[in-house]
Structures are given as structure tokens and as C-alpha cells.
Amino acid sequence: METDFLTPGWIGLALSLPVMYAAWHEYAARNLRDAKLLAGVGAGGLLLSVVGIAL
């Protein structure tokens, strides 16, 4: 049996969620420069993961 959770799209999703959490944590600490950077990287990872899963 082959699992669909080991595809690059799902792995990218699993890796981008902690980055988004880190962005929220930095935003709560009022470190806006790092929060913006982490949010951008996390959002890009989420978008690429969704595209990879959809295709």
C-alpha cells in the first residue's frame, strides 16, 4: 500500500505550519521584522504545498 502523506506537497505543508507558528510567536513578541520574514516564507511554502497537492 502506498501512502499519500509522504509526497512533497504534504511534507511541505508539514514544514510550513511550524514556520507560520513561529511567525505568530514573533508577532506576539512585537518583533515585526522577523514576523514578516517568517510569514512570507510560511505563506510561500503553504502556496507551493497546496499547488503540489492539487496537481
mmCIF entry with sequence, helices, sheets and N, C-alpha, C, O atoms, coordinates in Angstrom:
data_MODEL
# 
_entry.id   MODEL 
# 
_entity.id                         1 
_entity.type                       polymer 
_entity.pdbx_number_of_molecules   1 
# 
_entity_poly.entity_id                      1 
_entity_poly.type                           'polypeptide(L)' 
_entity_poly.nstd_linkage                   no 
_entity_poly.nstd_monomer                   no 
_entity_poly.pdbx_seq_one_letter_code       METDFLTPGWIGLALSLPVMYAAWHEYAARNLRDAKLLAGVGAGGLLLSVVGIAL 
_entity_poly.pdbx_seq_one_letter_code_can   METDFLTPGWIGLALSLPVMYAAWHEYAARNLRDAKLLAGVGAGGLLLSVVGIAL 
_entity_poly.pdbx_strand_id                 A 
# 
loop_
_entity_poly_seq.entity_id 
_entity_poly_seq.num 
_entity_poly_seq.mon_id 
_entity_poly_seq.hetero 
1 1  MET n 
1 2  GLU n 
1 3  THR n 
1 4  ASP n 
1 5  PHE n 
1 6  LEU n 
1 7  THR n 
1 8  PRO n 
1 9  GLY n 
1 10 TRP n 
1 11 ILE n 
1 12 GLY n 
1 13 LEU n 
1 14 ALA n 
1 15 LEU n 
1 16 SER n 
1 17 LEU n 
1 18 PRO n 
1 19 VAL n 
1 20 MET n 
1 21 TYR n 
1 22 ALA n 
1 23 ALA n 
1 24 TRP n 
1 25 HIS n 
1 26 GLU n 
1 27 TYR n 
1 28 ALA n 
1 29 ALA n 
1 30 ARG n 
1 31 ASN n 
1 32 LEU n 
1 33 ARG n 
1 34 ASP n 
1 35 ALA n 
1 36 LYS n 
1 37 LEU n 
1 38 LEU n 
1 39 ALA n 
1 40 GLY n 
1 41 VAL n 
1 42 GLY n 
1 43 ALA n 
1 44 GLY n 
1 45 GLY n 
1 46 LEU n 
1 47 LEU n 
1 48 LEU n 
1 49 SER n 
1 50 VAL n 
1 51 VAL n 
1 52 GLY n 
1 53 ILE n 
1 54 ALA n 
1 55 LEU n 
# 
_struct_asym.id          A 
_struct_asym.entity_id   1 
# 
loop_
_struct_conf.conf_type_id 
_struct_conf.id 
_struct_conf.pdbx_PDB_helix_id 
_struct_conf.beg_label_comp_id 
_struct_conf.beg_label_asym_id 
_struct_conf.beg_label_seq_id 
_struct_conf.pdbx_beg_PDB_ins_code 
_struct_conf.end_label_comp_id 
_struct_conf.end_label_asym_id 
_struct_conf.end_label_seq_id 
_struct_conf.pdbx_end_PDB_ins_code 
_struct_conf.beg_auth_comp_id 
_struct_conf.beg_auth_asym_id 
_struct_conf.beg_auth_seq_id 
_struct_conf.end_auth_comp_id 
_struct_conf.end_auth_asym_id 
_struct_conf.end_auth_seq_id 
_struct_conf.pdbx_PDB_helix_class 
_struct_conf.details 
_struct_conf.pdbx_PDB_helix_length 
HELX_P HELX_P1 AA1 ASP A 4  ? LEU A 6  ? ASP A 4  LEU A 6  5 ? 3  
HELX_P HELX_P2 AA2 PRO A 8  ? ALA A 28 ? PRO A 8  ALA A 28 1 ? 21 
HELX_P HELX_P3 AA3 LEU A 32 ? ALA A 54 ? LEU A 32 ALA A 54 1 ? 23 
# 
_struct_conf_type.id          HELX_P 
_struct_conf_type.criteria    ? 
_struct_conf_type.reference   ? 
# 
loop_
_atom_site.group_PDB 
_atom_site.id 
_atom_site.type_symbol 
_atom_site.label_atom_id 
_atom_site.label_alt_id 
_atom_site.label_comp_id 
_atom_site.label_asym_id 
_atom_site.label_entity_id 
_atom_site.label_seq_id 
_atom_site.pdbx_PDB_ins_code 
_atom_site.Cartn_x 
_atom_site.Cartn_y 
_atom_site.Cartn_z 
_atom_site.occupancy 
_atom_site.B_iso_or_equiv 
_atom_site.pdbx_formal_charge 
_atom_site.auth_seq_id 
_atom_site.auth_comp_id 
_atom_site.auth_asym_id 
_atom_site.auth_atom_id 
_atom_site.pdbx_PDB_model_num 
ATOM 1   N N  . MET A 1 1  ? 0.824  -1.184 0.000  1.00 0.00 ? 1  MET A N  1 
ATOM 2   C CA . MET A 1 1  ? 0.000  0.000  0.000  1.00 0.00 ? 1  MET A CA 1 
ATOM 3   C C  . MET A 1 1  ? 0.869  1.249  0.000  1.00 0.00 ? 1  MET A C  1 
ATOM 4   O O  . MET A 1 1  ? 1.871  1.336  0.710  1.00 0.00 ? 1  MET A O  1 
ATOM 5   N N  . GLU A 1 2  ? 0.471  2.180  -0.788 1.00 0.00 ? 2  GLU A N  1 
ATOM 6   C CA . GLU A 1 2  ? 1.200  3.432  -0.877 1.00 0.00 ? 2  GLU A CA 1 
ATOM 7   C C  . GLU A 1 2  ? 0.448  4.520  -0.115 1.00 0.00 ? 2  GLU A C  1 
ATOM 8   O O  . GLU A 1 2  ? -0.765 4.672  -0.267 1.00 0.00 ? 2  GLU A O  1 
ATOM 9   N N  . THR A 1 3  ? 1.166  5.261  0.691  1.00 0.00 ? 3  THR A N  1 
ATOM 10  C CA . THR A 1 3  ? 0.522  6.344  1.433  1.00 0.00 ? 3  THR A CA 1 
ATOM 11  C C  . THR A 1 3  ? 0.693  7.651  0.679  1.00 0.00 ? 3  THR A C  1 
ATOM 12  O O  . THR A 1 3  ? 1.739  7.903  0.080  1.00 0.00 ? 3  THR A O  1 
ATOM 13  N N  . ASP A 1 4  ? -0.329 8.471  0.713  1.00 0.00 ? 4  ASP A N  1 
ATOM 14  C CA . ASP A 1 4  ? -0.275 9.758  0.031  1.00 0.00 ? 4  ASP A CA 1 
ATOM 15  C C  . ASP A 1 4  ? 0.302  10.852 0.912  1.00 0.00 ? 4  ASP A C  1 
ATOM 16  O O  . ASP A 1 4  ? 0.411  11.995 0.468  1.00 0.00 ? 4  ASP A O  1 
ATOM 17  N N  . PHE A 1 5  ? 0.674  10.538 2.142  1.00 0.00 ? 5  PHE A N  1 
ATOM 18  C CA . PHE A 1 5  ? 1.169  11.564 3.043  1.00 0.00 ? 5  PHE A CA 1 
ATOM 19  C C  . PHE A 1 5  ? 2.680  11.775 2.933  1.00 0.00 ? 5  PHE A C  1 
ATOM 20  O O  . PHE A 1 5  ? 3.223  12.671 3.580  1.00 0.00 ? 5  PHE A O  1 
ATOM 21  N N  . LEU A 1 6  ? 3.349  10.984 2.142  1.00 0.00 ? 6  LEU A N  1 
ATOM 22  C CA . LEU A 1 6  ? 4.792  11.126 2.001  1.00 0.00 ? 6  LEU A CA 1 
ATOM 23  C C  . LEU A 1 6  ? 5.175  11.810 0.695  1.00 0.00 ? 6  LEU A C  1 
ATOM 24  O O  . LEU A 1 6  ? 6.314  11.699 0.241  1.00 0.00 ? 6  LEU A O  1 
ATOM 25  N N  . THR A 1 7  ? 4.239  12.506 0.102  1.00 0.00 ? 7  THR A N  1 
ATOM 26  C CA . THR A 1 7  ? 4.529  13.243 -1.118 1.00 0.00 ? 7  THR A CA 1 
ATOM 27  C C  . THR A 1 7  ? 5.137  14.595 -0.754 1.00 0.00 ? 7  THR A C  1 
ATOM 28  O O  . THR A 1 7  ? 4.947  15.069 0.366  1.00 0.00 ? 7  THR A O  1 
ATOM 29  N N  . PRO A 1 8  ? 5.852  15.216 -1.663 1.00 0.00 ? 8  PRO A N  1 
ATOM 30  C CA . PRO A 1 8  ? 6.467  16.518 -1.357 1.00 0.00 ? 8  PRO A CA 1 
ATOM 31  C C  . PRO A 1 8  ? 5.448  17.590 -0.956 1.00 0.00 ? 8  PRO A C  1 
ATOM 32  O O  . PRO A 1 8  ? 5.770  18.471 -0.159 1.00 0.00 ? 8  PRO A O  1 
ATOM 33  N N  . GLY A 1 9  ? 4.246  17.530 -1.487 1.00 0.00 ? 9  GLY A N  1 
ATOM 34  C CA . GLY A 1 9  ? 3.233  18.517 -1.114 1.00 0.00 ? 9  GLY A CA 1 
ATOM 35  C C  . GLY A 1 9  ? 2.849  18.429 0.345  1.00 0.00 ? 9  GLY A C  1 
ATOM 36  O O  . GLY A 1 9  ? 2.737  19.452 1.019  1.00 0.00 ? 9  GLY A O  1 
ATOM 37  N N  . TRP A 1 10 ? 2.646  17.223 0.843  1.00 0.00 ? 10 TRP A N  1 
ATOM 38  C CA . TRP A 1 10 ? 2.276  17.047 2.250  1.00 0.00 ? 10 TRP A CA 1 
ATOM 39  C C  . TRP A 1 10 ? 3.457  17.323 3.168  1.00 0.00 ? 10 TRP A C  1 
ATOM 40  O O  . TRP A 1 10 ? 3.279  17.854 4.264  1.00 0.00 ? 10 TRP A O  1 
ATOM 41  N N  . ILE A 1 11 ? 4.653  16.972 2.735  1.00 0.00 ? 11 ILE A N  1 
ATOM 42  C CA . ILE A 1 11 ? 5.833  17.258 3.548  1.00 0.00 ? 11 ILE A CA 1 
ATOM 43  C C  . ILE A 1 11 ? 6.053  18.772 3.637  1.00 0.00 ? 11 ILE A C  1 
ATOM 44  O O  . ILE A 1 11 ? 6.394  19.288 4.701  1.00 0.00 ? 11 ILE A O  1 
ATOM 45  N N  . GLY A 1 12 ? 5.862  19.473 2.535  1.00 0.00 ? 12 GLY A N  1 
ATOM 46  C CA . GLY A 1 12 ? 5.971  20.928 2.545  1.00 0.00 ? 12 GLY A CA 1 
ATOM 47  C C  . GLY A 1 12 ? 4.935  21.571 3.444  1.00 0.00 ? 12 GLY A C  1 
ATOM 48  O O  . GLY A 1 12 ? 5.223  22.560 4.118  1.00 0.00 ? 12 GLY A O  1 
ATOM 49  N N  . LEU A 1 13 ? 3.735  21.019 3.459  1.00 0.00 ? 13 LEU A N  1 
ATOM 50  C CA . LEU A 1 13 ? 2.693  21.530 4.341  1.00 0.00 ? 13 LEU A CA 1 
ATOM 51  C C  . LEU A 1 13 ? 3.077  21.318 5.797  1.00 0.00 ? 13 LEU A C  1 
ATOM 52  O O  . LEU A 1 13 ? 2.885  22.205 6.629  1.00 0.00 ? 13 LEU A O  1 
ATOM 53  N N  . ALA A 1 14 ? 3.613  20.159 6.103  1.00 0.00 ? 14 ALA A N  1 
ATOM 54  C CA . ALA A 1 14 ? 4.014  19.867 7.482  1.00 0.00 ? 14 ALA A CA 1 
ATOM 55  C C  . ALA A 1 14 ? 5.182  20.745 7.926  1.00 0.00 ? 14 ALA A C  1 
ATOM 56  O O  . ALA A 1 14 ? 5.308  21.043 9.113  1.00 0.00 ? 14 ALA A O  1 
ATOM 57  N N  . LEU A 1 15 ? 6.021  21.155 7.010  1.00 0.00 ? 15 LEU A N  1 
ATOM 58  C CA . LEU A 1 15 ? 7.151  22.017 7.368  1.00 0.00 ? 15 LEU A CA 1 
ATOM 59  C C  . LEU A 1 15 ? 6.767  23.495 7.418  1.00 0.00 ? 15 LEU A C  1 
ATOM 60  O O  . LEU A 1 15 ? 7.386  24.261 8.157  1.00 0.00 ? 15 LEU A O  1 
ATOM 61  N N  . SER A 1 16 ? 5.769  23.908 6.656  1.00 0.00 ? 16 SER A N  1 
ATOM 62  C CA . SER A 1 16 ? 5.420  25.326 6.646  1.00 0.00 ? 16 SER A CA 1 
ATOM 63  C C  . SER A 1 16 ? 4.520  25.713 7.816  1.00 0.00 ? 16 SER A C  1 
ATOM 64  O O  . SER A 1 16 ? 4.483  26.884 8.194  1.00 0.00 ? 16 SER A O  1 
ATOM 65  N N  . LEU A 1 17 ? 3.808  24.777 8.388  1.00 0.00 ? 17 LEU A N  1 
ATOM 66  C CA . LEU A 1 17 ? 2.963  25.112 9.535  1.00 0.00 ? 17 LEU A CA 1 
ATOM 67  C C  . LEU A 1 17 ? 3.764  25.554 10.760 1.00 0.00 ? 17 LEU A C  1 
ATOM 68  O O  . LEU A 1 17 ? 3.373  26.532 11.397 1.00 0.00 ? 17 LEU A O  1 
ATOM 69  N N  . PRO A 1 18 ? 4.863  24.888 11.124 1.00 0.00 ? 18 PRO A N  1 
ATOM 70  C CA . PRO A 1 18 ? 5.661  25.422 12.238 1.00 0.00 ? 18 PRO A CA 1 
ATOM 71  C C  . PRO A 1 18 ? 6.285  26.787 11.941 1.00 0.00 ? 18 PRO A C  1 
ATOM 72  O O  . PRO A 1 18 ? 6.496  27.584 12.856 1.00 0.00 ? 18 PRO A O  1 
ATOM 73  N N  . VAL A 1 19 ? 6.577  27.057 10.680 1.00 0.00 ? 19 VAL A N  1 
ATOM 74  C CA . VAL A 1 19 ? 7.115  28.370 10.320 1.00 0.00 ? 19 VAL A CA 1 
ATOM 75  C C  . VAL A 1 19 ? 6.054  29.444 10.525 1.00 0.00 ? 19 VAL A C  1 
ATOM 76  O O  . VAL A 1 19 ? 6.362  30.543 10.987 1.00 0.00 ? 19 VAL A O  1 
ATOM 77  N N  . MET A 1 20 ? 4.801  29.129 10.181 1.00 0.00 ? 20 MET A N  1 
ATOM 78  C CA . MET A 1 20 ? 3.719  30.079 10.416 1.00 0.00 ? 20 MET A CA 1 
ATOM 79  C C  . MET A 1 20 ? 3.489  30.288 11.913 1.00 0.00 ? 20 MET A C  1 
ATOM 80  O O  . MET A 1 20 ? 3.183  31.399 12.346 1.00 0.00 ? 20 MET A O  1 
ATOM 81  N N  . TYR A 1 21 ? 3.635  29.232 12.697 1.00 0.00 ? 21 TYR A N  1 
ATOM 82  C CA . TYR A 1 21 ? 3.515  29.370 14.145 1.00 0.00 ? 21 TYR A CA 1 
ATOM 83  C C  . TYR A 1 21 ? 4.632  30.255 14.696 1.00 0.00 ? 21 TYR A C  1 
ATOM 84  O O  . TYR A 1 21 ? 4.399  31.076 15.583 1.00 0.00 ? 21 TYR A O  1 
ATOM 85  N N  . ALA A 1 22 ? 5.834  30.085 14.171 1.00 0.00 ? 22 ALA A N  1 
ATOM 86  C CA . ALA A 1 22 ? 6.953  30.924 14.602 1.00 0.00 ? 22 ALA A CA 1 
ATOM 87  C C  . ALA A 1 22 ? 6.705  32.380 14.220 1.00 0.00 ? 22 ALA A C  1 
ATOM 88  O O  . ALA A 1 22 ? 7.074  33.283 14.970 1.00 0.00 ? 22 ALA A O  1 
ATOM 89  N N  . ALA A 1 23 ? 6.089  32.619 13.072 1.00 0.00 ? 23 ALA A N  1 
ATOM 90  C CA . ALA A 1 23 ? 5.760  33.990 12.669 1.00 0.00 ? 23 ALA A CA 1 
ATOM 91  C C  . ALA A 1 23 ? 4.758  34.601 13.640 1.00 0.00 ? 23 ALA A C  1 
ATOM 92  O O  . ALA A 1 23 ? 4.882  35.767 14.013 1.00 0.00 ? 23 ALA A O  1 
ATOM 93  N N  . TRP A 1 24 ? 3.783  33.829 14.043 1.00 0.00 ? 24 TRP A N  1 
ATOM 94  C CA . TRP A 1 24 ? 2.804  34.330 15.014 1.00 0.00 ? 24 TRP A CA 1 
ATOM 95  C C  . TRP A 1 24 ? 3.476  34.624 16.355 1.00 0.00 ? 24 TRP A C  1 
ATOM 96  O O  . TRP A 1 24 ? 3.169  35.624 17.004 1.00 0.00 ? 24 TRP A O  1 
ATOM 97  N N  . HIS A 1 25 ? 4.381  33.758 16.760 1.00 0.00 ? 25 HIS A N  1 
ATOM 98  C CA . HIS A 1 25 ? 5.093  33.950 18.019 1.00 0.00 ? 25 HIS A CA 1 
ATOM 99  C C  . HIS A 1 25 ? 5.952  35.224 17.975 1.00 0.00 ? 25 HIS A C  1 
ATOM 100 O O  . HIS A 1 25 ? 5.990  35.977 18.948 1.00 0.00 ? 25 HIS A O  1 
ATOM 101 N N  . GLU A 1 26 ? 6.621  35.459 16.879 1.00 0.00 ? 26 GLU A N  1 
ATOM 102 C CA . GLU A 1 26 ? 7.435  36.663 16.736 1.00 0.00 ? 26 GLU A CA 1 
ATOM 103 C C  . GLU A 1 26 ? 6.559  37.910 16.681 1.00 0.00 ? 26 GLU A C  1 
ATOM 104 O O  . GLU A 1 26 ? 6.937  38.956 17.210 1.00 0.00 ? 26 GLU A O  1 
ATOM 105 N N  . TYR A 1 27 ? 5.402  37.809 16.052 1.00 0.00 ? 27 TYR A N  1 
ATOM 106 C CA . TYR A 1 27 ? 4.483  38.940 16.004 1.00 0.00 ? 27 TYR A CA 1 
ATOM 107 C C  . TYR A 1 27 ? 3.964  39.271 17.406 1.00 0.00 ? 27 TYR A C  1 
ATOM 108 O O  . TYR A 1 27 ? 3.828  40.442 17.760 1.00 0.00 ? 27 TYR A O  1 
ATOM 109 N N  . ALA A 1 28 ? 3.678  38.246 18.194 1.00 0.00 ? 28 ALA A N  1 
ATOM 110 C CA . ALA A 1 28 ? 3.203  38.468 19.560 1.00 0.00 ? 28 ALA A CA 1 
ATOM 111 C C  . ALA A 1 28 ? 4.298  39.097 20.417 1.00 0.00 ? 28 ALA A C  1 
ATOM 112 O O  . ALA A 1 28 ? 3.993  39.824 21.362 1.00 0.00 ? 28 ALA A O  1 
ATOM 113 N N  . ALA A 1 29 ? 5.550  38.836 20.108 1.00 0.00 ? 29 ALA A N  1 
ATOM 114 C CA . ALA A 1 29 ? 6.676  39.413 20.842 1.00 0.00 ? 29 ALA A CA 1 
ATOM 115 C C  . ALA A 1 29 ? 7.058  40.788 20.291 1.00 0.00 ? 29 ALA A C  1 
ATOM 116 O O  . ALA A 1 29 ? 8.065  41.359 20.711 1.00 0.00 ? 29 ALA A O  1 
ATOM 117 N N  . ARG A 1 30 ? 6.272  41.326 19.360 1.00 0.00 ? 30 ARG A N  1 
ATOM 118 C CA . ARG A 1 30 ? 6.489  42.629 18.743 1.00 0.00 ? 30 ARG A CA 1 
ATOM 119 C C  . ARG A 1 30 ? 7.796  42.717 17.965 1.00 0.00 ? 30 ARG A C  1 
ATOM 120 O O  . ARG A 1 30 ? 8.401  43.785 17.871 1.00 0.00 ? 30 ARG A O  1 
ATOM 121 N N  . ASN A 1 31 ? 8.219  41.605 17.415 1.00 0.00 ? 31 ASN A N  1 
ATOM 122 C CA . ASN A 1 31 ? 9.399  41.576 16.562 1.00 0.00 ? 31 ASN A CA 1 
ATOM 123 C C  . ASN A 1 31 ? 8.900  41.512 15.119 1.00 0.00 ? 31 ASN A C  1 
ATOM 124 O O  . ASN A 1 31 ? 8.903  40.449 14.498 1.00 0.00 ? 31 ASN A O  1 
ATOM 125 N N  . LEU A 1 32 ? 8.476  42.652 14.599 1.00 0.00 ? 32 LEU A N  1 
ATOM 126 C CA . LEU A 1 32 ? 7.750  42.677 13.333 1.00 0.00 ? 32 LEU A CA 1 
ATOM 127 C C  . LEU A 1 32 ? 8.616  42.330 12.127 1.00 0.00 ? 32 LEU A C  1 
ATOM 128 O O  . LEU A 1 32 ? 8.120  41.751 11.161 1.00 0.00 ? 32 LEU A O  1 
ATOM 129 N N  . ARG A 1 33 ? 9.884  42.672 12.167 1.00 0.00 ? 33 ARG A N  1 
ATOM 130 C CA . ARG A 1 33 ? 10.744 42.362 11.014 1.00 0.00 ? 33 ARG A CA 1 
ATOM 131 C C  . ARG A 1 33 ? 10.851 40.862 10.812 1.00 0.00 ? 33 ARG A C  1 
ATOM 132 O O  . ARG A 1 33 ? 10.679 40.373 9.695  1.00 0.00 ? 33 ARG A O  1 
ATOM 133 N N  . ASP A 1 34 ? 11.134 40.123 11.880 1.00 0.00 ? 34 ASP A N  1 
ATOM 134 C CA . ASP A 1 34 ? 11.233 38.669 11.768 1.00 0.00 ? 34 ASP A CA 1 
ATOM 135 C C  . ASP A 1 34 ? 9.876  38.038 11.500 1.00 0.00 ? 34 ASP A C  1 
ATOM 136 O O  . ASP A 1 34 ? 9.782  37.037 10.790 1.00 0.00 ? 34 ASP A O  1 
ATOM 137 N N  . ALA A 1 35 ? 8.817  38.624 12.068 1.00 0.00 ? 35 ALA A N  1 
ATOM 138 C CA . ALA A 1 35 ? 7.472  38.084 11.836 1.00 0.00 ? 35 ALA A CA 1 
ATOM 139 C C  . ALA A 1 35 ? 7.100  38.176 10.359 1.00 0.00 ? 35 ALA A C  1 
ATOM 140 O O  . ALA A 1 35 ? 6.528  37.239 9.801  1.00 0.00 ? 35 ALA A O  1 
ATOM 141 N N  . LYS A 1 36 ? 7.423  39.299 9.729  1.00 0.00 ? 36 LYS A N  1 
ATOM 142 C CA . LYS A 1 36 ? 7.124  39.456 8.299  1.00 0.00 ? 36 LYS A CA 1 
ATOM 143 C C  . LYS A 1 36 ? 7.917  38.464 7.462  1.00 0.00 ? 36 LYS A C  1 
ATOM 144 O O  . LYS A 1 36 ? 7.387  37.869 6.523  1.00 0.00 ? 36 LYS A O  1 
ATOM 145 N N  . LEU A 1 37 ? 9.185  38.289 7.804  1.00 0.00 ? 37 LEU A N  1 
ATOM 146 C CA . LEU A 1 37 ? 10.029 37.347 7.061  1.00 0.00 ? 37 LEU A CA 1 
ATOM 147 C C  . LEU A 1 37 ? 9.502  35.921 7.189  1.00 0.00 ? 37 LEU A C  1 
ATOM 148 O O  . LEU A 1 37 ? 9.368  35.211 6.193  1.00 0.00 ? 37 LEU A O  1 
ATOM 149 N N  . LEU A 1 38 ? 9.206  35.509 8.417  1.00 0.00 ? 38 LEU A N  1 
ATOM 150 C CA . LEU A 1 38 ? 8.702  34.149 8.627  1.00 0.00 ? 38 LEU A CA 1 
ATOM 151 C C  . LEU A 1 38 ? 7.330  33.956 7.995  1.00 0.00 ? 38 LEU A C  1 
ATOM 152 O O  . LEU A 1 38 ? 7.047  32.892 7.445  1.00 0.00 ? 38 LEU A O  1 
ATOM 153 N N  . ALA A 1 39 ? 6.469  34.979 8.067  1.00 0.00 ? 39 ALA A N  1 
ATOM 154 C CA . ALA A 1 39 ? 5.145  34.866 7.458  1.00 0.00 ? 39 ALA A CA 1 
ATOM 155 C C  . ALA A 1 39 ? 5.248  34.741 5.940  1.00 0.00 ? 39 ALA A C  1 
ATOM 156 O O  . ALA A 1 39 ? 4.492  33.988 5.326  1.00 0.00 ? 39 ALA A O  1 
ATOM 157 N N  . GLY A 1 40 ? 6.169  35.466 5.341  1.00 0.00 ? 40 GLY A N  1 
ATOM 158 C CA . GLY A 1 40 ? 6.359  35.363 3.893  1.00 0.00 ? 40 GLY A CA 1 
ATOM 159 C C  . GLY A 1 40 ? 6.858  33.995 3.471  1.00 0.00 ? 40 GLY A C  1 
ATOM 160 O O  . GLY A 1 40 ? 6.374  33.422 2.495  1.00 0.00 ? 40 GLY A O  1 
ATOM 161 N N  . VAL A 1 41 ? 7.815  33.479 4.198  1.00 0.00 ? 41 VAL A N  1 
ATOM 162 C CA . VAL A 1 41 ? 8.351  32.149 3.885  1.00 0.00 ? 41 VAL A CA 1 
ATOM 163 C C  . VAL A 1 41 ? 7.282  31.084 4.126  1.00 0.00 ? 41 VAL A C  1 
ATOM 164 O O  . VAL A 1 41 ? 7.134  30.159 3.328  1.00 0.00 ? 41 VAL A O  1 
ATOM 165 N N  . GLY A 1 42 ? 6.541  31.215 5.224  1.00 0.00 ? 42 GLY A N  1 
ATOM 166 C CA . GLY A 1 42 ? 5.492  30.242 5.525  1.00 0.00 ? 42 GLY A CA 1 
ATOM 167 C C  . GLY A 1 42 ? 4.357  30.284 4.516  1.00 0.00 ? 42 GLY A C  1 
ATOM 168 O O  . GLY A 1 42 ? 3.856  29.241 4.098  1.00 0.00 ? 42 GLY A O  1 
ATOM 169 N N  . ALA A 1 43 ? 3.950  31.486 4.122  1.00 0.00 ? 43 ALA A N  1 
ATOM 170 C CA . ALA A 1 43 ? 2.883  31.610 3.134  1.00 0.00 ? 43 ALA A CA 1 
ATOM 171 C C  . ALA A 1 43 ? 3.315  31.057 1.778  1.00 0.00 ? 43 ALA A C  1 
ATOM 172 O O  . ALA A 1 43 ? 2.530  30.407 1.087  1.00 0.00 ? 43 ALA A O  1 
ATOM 173 N N  . GLY A 1 44 ? 4.560  31.317 1.407  1.00 0.00 ? 44 GLY A N  1 
ATOM 174 C CA . GLY A 1 44 ? 5.070  30.746 0.159  1.00 0.00 ? 44 GLY A CA 1 
ATOM 175 C C  . GLY A 1 44 ? 5.100  29.234 0.201  1.00 0.00 ? 44 GLY A C  1 
ATOM 176 O O  . GLY A 1 44 ? 4.752  28.573 -0.777 1.00 0.00 ? 44 GLY A O  1 
ATOM 177 N N  . GLY A 1 45 ? 5.515  28.686 1.327  1.00 0.00 ? 45 GLY A N  1 
ATOM 178 C CA . GLY A 1 45 ? 5.519  27.234 1.479  1.00 0.00 ? 45 GLY A CA 1 
ATOM 179 C C  . GLY A 1 45 ? 4.118  26.650 1.434  1.00 0.00 ? 45 GLY A C  1 
ATOM 180 O O  . GLY A 1 45 ? 3.896  25.594 0.842  1.00 0.00 ? 45 GLY A O  1 
ATOM 181 N N  . LEU A 1 46 ? 3.166  27.345 2.064  1.00 0.00 ? 46 LEU A N  1 
ATOM 182 C CA . LEU A 1 46 ? 1.779  26.872 2.018  1.00 0.00 ? 46 LEU A CA 1 
ATOM 183 C C  . LEU A 1 46 ? 1.227  26.891 0.600  1.00 0.00 ? 46 LEU A C  1 
ATOM 184 O O  . LEU A 1 46 ? 0.567  25.944 0.171  1.00 0.00 ? 46 LEU A O  1 
ATOM 185 N N  . LEU A 1 47 ? 1.499  27.972 -0.126 1.00 0.00 ? 47 LEU A N  1 
ATOM 186 C CA . LEU A 1 47 ? 1.008  28.057 -1.506 1.00 0.00 ? 47 LEU A CA 1 
ATOM 187 C C  . LEU A 1 47 ? 1.609  26.966 -2.391 1.00 0.00 ? 47 LEU A C  1 
ATOM 188 O O  . LEU A 1 47 ? 0.904  26.334 -3.178 1.00 0.00 ? 47 LEU A O  1 
ATOM 189 N N  . LEU A 1 48 ? 2.906  26.756 -2.256 1.00 0.00 ? 48 LEU A N  1 
ATOM 190 C CA . LEU A 1 48 ? 3.537  25.702 -3.058 1.00 0.00 ? 48 LEU A CA 1 
ATOM 191 C C  . LEU A 1 48 ? 3.025  24.311 -2.682 1.00 0.00 ? 48 LEU A C  1 
ATOM 192 O O  . LEU A 1 48 ? 2.882  23.443 -3.543 1.00 0.00 ? 48 LEU A O  1 
ATOM 193 N N  . SER A 1 49 ? 2.755  24.109 -1.414 1.00 0.00 ? 49 SER A N  1 
ATOM 194 C CA . SER A 1 49 ? 2.239  22.822 -0.973 1.00 0.00 ? 49 SER A CA 1 
ATOM 195 C C  . SER A 1 49 ? 0.833  22.572 -1.513 1.00 0.00 ? 49 SER A C  1 
ATOM 196 O O  . SER A 1 49 ? 0.509  21.468 -1.951 1.00 0.00 ? 49 SER A O  1 
ATOM 197 N N  . VAL A 1 50 ? 0.007  23.611 -1.473 1.00 0.00 ? 50 VAL A N  1 
ATOM 198 C CA . VAL A 1 50 ? -1.360 23.464 -1.987 1.00 0.00 ? 50 VAL A CA 1 
ATOM 199 C C  . VAL A 1 50 ? -1.343 23.175 -3.476 1.00 0.00 ? 50 VAL A C  1 
ATOM 200 O O  . VAL A 1 50 ? -2.103 22.336 -3.959 1.00 0.00 ? 50 VAL A O  1 
ATOM 201 N N  . VAL A 1 51 ? -0.481 23.863 -4.200 1.00 0.00 ? 51 VAL A N  1 
ATOM 202 C CA . VAL A 1 51 ? -0.368 23.608 -5.638 1.00 0.00 ? 51 VAL A CA 1 
ATOM 203 C C  . VAL A 1 51 ? 0.130  22.183 -5.886 1.00 0.00 ? 51 VAL A C  1 
ATOM 204 O O  . VAL A 1 51 ? -0.362 21.496 -6.781 1.00 0.00 ? 51 VAL A O  1 
ATOM 205 N N  . GLY A 1 52 ? 1.100  21.746 -5.097 1.00 0.00 ? 52 GLY A N  1 
ATOM 206 C CA . GLY A 1 52 ? 1.618  20.387 -5.248 1.00 0.00 ? 52 GLY A CA 1 
ATOM 207 C C  . GLY A 1 52 ? 0.589  19.323 -4.923 1.00 0.00 ? 52 GLY A C  1 
ATOM 208 O O  . GLY A 1 52 ? 0.555  18.275 -5.568 1.00 0.00 ? 52 GLY A O  1 
ATOM 209 N N  . ILE A 1 53 ? -0.248 19.578 -3.933 1.00 0.00 ? 53 ILE A N  1 
ATOM 210 C CA . ILE A 1 53 ? -1.291 18.612 -3.570 1.00 0.00 ? 53 ILE A CA 1 
ATOM 211 C C  . ILE A 1 53 ? -2.400 18.605 -4.624 1.00 0.00 ? 53 ILE A C  1 
ATOM 212 O O  . ILE A 1 53 ? -2.923 17.546 -4.973 1.00 0.00 ? 53 ILE A O  1 
ATOM 213 N N  . ALA A 1 54 ? -2.756 19.794 -5.130 1.00 0.00 ? 54 ALA A N  1 
ATOM 214 C CA . ALA A 1 54 ? -3.846 19.892 -6.098 1.00 0.00 ? 54 ALA A CA 1 
ATOM 215 C C  . ALA A 1 54 ? -3.479 19.270 -7.446 1.00 0.00 ? 54 ALA A C  1 
ATOM 216 O O  . ALA A 1 54 ? -4.339 18.730 -8.142 1.00 0.00 ? 54 ALA A O  1 
ATOM 217 N N  . LEU A 1 55 ? -2.218 19.349 -7.803 1.00 0.00 ? 55 LEU A N  1 
ATOM 218 C CA . LEU A 1 55 ? -1.820 18.801 -9.099 1.00 0.00 ? 55 LEU A CA 1 
ATOM 219 C C  . LEU A 1 55 ? -1.428 17.373 -8.901 1.00 0.00 ? 55 LEU A C  1 
ATOM 220 O O  . LEU A 1 55 ? -1.053 16.697 -9.860 1.00 0.00 ? 55 LEU A O  1 
# 
